[in-house]
């Protein structure tokens, strides 16, 4: 979507919102849809090819608005996390499906997702200890808990400083054997797993209890949107369940409804899955994969040609993992910092000219 279309669509959305307010009194106060109404109305997985804005907007009225008071917000999030989970080929245990024990939820950040899983793991441990020692109260157990953290164990895919990947296939079996909750944080690198050539970096996720990454970092979804999955949703609901009378509803014991307030620290939540739905449909899986892969060999080859033809500096290329790479080798005794700065300025100027051409 370029700026011209963005202006056009923006005006259309303002009109849509204004029309909604003008027709507000004609709409139902409370939806009459049944639990699970939304899943049959949309595909089981994200489209491969991009779809038009008009088609998505029509579906907002056809699919979302009938459940606008809350059901659509909850049910679309469940399906979108299944879509995304399938895009990165997560094990089936992490997906909600129609009757799965796991599922996904949108948190505000990777830090929030990690804290949620930490609290869930604590509750799970307390209940396990209580089952083995019925005479101990929760307070007794809490007073003996020790928070242990070191560089000896972590499960990060794509560290912030240098994008390092921990060895899940080595860490996972240890965690499972020692009954340690394994949470994997792939905050920004996780988006790359939608490309098959990067998926091997996620091997070992089958050992994890929970996993998260942030589509708002590299998958074109605006902040905030941290996607988190668990193998057993009961691990979260046991830790966060809150059920005062004013929050109860007639479907809560049916087993057909997901109450995300039991999956998170805050009580309230926004309709964050709607922006995921728009992005996934308007780009398609192929479009998102192209976005992750952008930075073509052809551009690098053209840049090298431009640099060497200018005859101010000279670079020699190489192939690294099927990528055309420009080598900037500094090996002369007379090279000083000023020469490196000059070379970088020259390369940057030529790259800008190439991209603007």
N, C-alpha and C positions, 0 to 999 in steps of 0.2 A: 504494500500500500504506500504510494508516494504521497507527497504533501498535498497535491491537488485532490486526490481521492480522499485523503484524510479530512480535508476541509469539508468535502461533500458529505462524507459519512458522519462527521461530527454534527453537522447541521441536521441531518436526518435523525440522529439520536436525540438531539434537543427537541425536535418536533415529536418524536415518539414519547419522550418523557412528559412533554407538555400535554399531549393527547391523553396520556394515562391519567394525569391529574384532573383533566377536564371530565373524564369518564369514570372517575373514581367511585362516585355514588352508584354507578350502574354495575359495579363489580361486587362479587361476593366477599363478605368480611372474612369468612373461614372456608378453606377449600373442602371439597367433598370427595377428593380422590382417595383411593385405598392405598395402604402401604404397599410399596413395590410397583406403583403405577408407572414409574418413569423408565425403568430398565428395559421393558419390552418395546419402548417407543424409539430407542436409539440403538445403533449397532453395538456389538459386543467389543469392538476394538476401534481404534482411531483410523480414519481414512488414510490411504496411502497417498492420494492425490489431493491438491488443494480444492476447497469448495468456496463458493462465492459468499460475499457478505450478506447479500439478499437472502440466500437460503438459510443462513444461520439465524438471521433476524426473524424470518418467518417461523422458525422452530422455537424461538424465544416465546412468541405468542401462542404457538400450538402446544408446546410441551412444558415450558417453564411456568407461564402465567397461571395455568389451572392449579398449580401447587405452590403458588407464590408466597403464602404465609410462612412456610417453613419446609414442607415435604420436599419441594424441588431443590432447595438449598442442600438438604442432607443427602438426598438420593443422587443428585448429580455429582456431588463430591465423591460418593462411594464408587460410582461408575468411572469418573475421570481418573481416580487413583488406580482402578483396575486397568483402564486404558494405558496409563503411563507405566504401570507395572509390566504389562505385556510388551510395551515398546522397548523396555530394557531387559526383557526376558527374565523377570524375577521368577523364582520357583512358585508353583501353584499355591503353596501354603500361605504365601503372603497376600494373596488376592481374596477379596470378599466373595466374588461370584454370587451365586444365588443362595448358597448355604454353607459357605466356608467359615472356618474358625478364625481366620486372619482378616486382614484388610488394611486399607490406607486411610490417612487423615492428613489434612493440611494444618501445619503448625506455622507460627510466625517467623521462626528462624531455626537454623540448625542448633543453636544453643538451647532454644526452647525444647526442641525435639529431644536433645540429649538429656536435659533435665527431666523431662517427662518419663523417659525410659529409666533413668536413674531412680526416680521415686517409685516407679512400678516394680523395678527389680528389688528395691528395699522392702516394699510391701510383700512381695512374693516370698522373700527370704524370711521375713518375720512370721508369716503364716506357716511356712515349712517348719521352722524351729518350734512354733507352738504345737504343731501336729505331733512332733517328736517329744515335746516336753510340755504337756498340757498344764502343768502347774505354773508355768511362767506367763506373766502378763505381757502385754505389748510394751508397757513401760520398762519392764525388766529387760526385755530383749533390746529395746532401743538404747538403753544405757550402756550396753556392751558392744554396740556396733562401732566399727572403726572404718573410716574412709581412707582407703589406701590408694595412692596414685603415684606412679613413677613412669620412667621411660622404658620399663621392662615389658609393659604390655599396653597395646593400643590397637585400634582397628580403624585406621583412617585410609581412605582411598583418595589420593590427591591432596597432600598436605599444602597448607597455604604458602609457606616459603618457597618450596621447590617441587611441588606436585609429586611427592613420593607416594608409593603404594605399599601398604603393609601386606604381608603374606598370609592371606586369609586361610589358605589351605593348610598352613602350619598352626596358626592361632586357633582356628575353629575347633579342631578335634580336642585341643587342650581345654578350651572353655567348656565344651560339652562333657568331657570326662570329669572335670572338677566342679560341674554344676554352676558355672559362672555365666551370668547373663552377658551375651555378646551383642553389643550395639556397634553398627558400622556407620561412620559419618563420611559421606562422599559429597560434601556440600557443593562445591563448584564442579568437580570433575565428573560427577555422576551423570550429568546431561550427555556426556560423550557416549554413554553406554547404549544409546539408541542406535549407534552405528555398529554393525556386526564386528568390524575390525578392532573395536575397542572393548567389546563385551567380555573378552577373556580376563580383563582386569577385575571383573566382578566375580570370577570363579572363587567359590568358597563361601558365598553369601548364604548357601543352603545351611551352613552351620549357625547362622546368626538368629537371634531372637527378634531383632529389630534393625531397621536400615533407614537412612534418610539421605536425601540430597535436595538442593534448592533449584527448582526450575527458574526462579527469579534471577539466577546468576548467569545462566548460559542457554536458556531454552525459551527466551523471548516472552516470558510471562512476567508481568510487572510485580514489583515488591508489594506485599509480602506473600511468599508462597514457598514454604518448605514442606516437601512431600515426605511423609514418614509411613512406613509399613511395619506391622507386627505379625508374627505367626499366630499368636493367640490374643485375640482382642480382650479376652477375659482378664489377661494380665494388666491391662490398662483400666478396665472398668472396676476391677477389684480395688484398685488404688485410688480412683478418682470419683467413684460413684457418689452423686449428690442428688437426693430425691425429696425435697420438700413438697408439700401439698400443691403449692402454686406452680410447680413445674411438671406435675404428673399429667398424664393423658391416657386415653382409653386404650391405646395400642401398645403401651410400653412393656407389657408382659406377654405380648403375642409372639415375640421372637422375630417379628417381621420388620422391626424398626431399629435403626441405628441412632442412638442418642450421643452425638459427638461431645456433649458436655461432660460425658464420663471418660473421654479420651484426652483430656487437656487440662491445663491449669485454669485458664479463664472460664467463666460461665458462658458469656456471650461470644458470638462469632459472626463473621461476615460471610457473604456469598462469594467466596474466593474461587470456587470451582468454575464459575461462569467465565472468567477470563481464560482459564485453561481450555475450556470448551471452544471458545472463539479461536484461540491460537492453534490448537490441534487441528481444527477443521479448516481454517483459512490457509494454513501452511501445508497440512498433510504430513505424514511421517517422512516422505521423501524430501519435502521442502525443509523440514527441521534437520534432517541428516545433511542436506546440502549446506545449511547454515553452519553446522558444526565443522564440516570439512572445508569450509571456504579458506582460500589461501592456495591458489592453484599453482602447479608447476609452471604453467604457461606464463603467469605474471612474473614469477621469479626469473624465468629465462629472458623475458623481455627487459626486465630491470637490469640484469647482468649485461645484456647487449648494450643498453643505453649507457651504463656506467663505463664500460670499456671503450665504447666509441667516443665518449667525451675526452678520454685520454688524460684525465686529471689524477685518477687512481686506477689501479688494475686489480681485479678480483678473479679468482679461479674457483669454479663450482665443484660440487661433489654430489653424489647420490647417497642419501641416508634414509634407510627404510622406505625406499621408493619415492622419496621427496627430493626435489631439486633444491639444493642448499647453496647459498652464497657464502663463501669462506672469506673472512677478513683476517688474514694472517699478518702478524706484526713480528718481524724477525730481524730487522735492520738495527745496527748499533746506533744509528743517528736519529731514529724515530723518537719524537717527543710527544707530550700530551697534546700540544697544539696541532700536530699533524693528525692525530686520531680524531680530535674535535672537528677539524676541517673535513676529514673523510666522512664522518657521520653526517655533517651538515650537507655535504654534497650528495650523499646517498639519499637522504631524506627529501631533498629538493627534487631529485629525479624520480623518486617513488611517488611523490605528490603529483608531479606532472603526468606520470603514467596513469595514475588512478583517476585523474581529472580529464584525461583525453577521451 
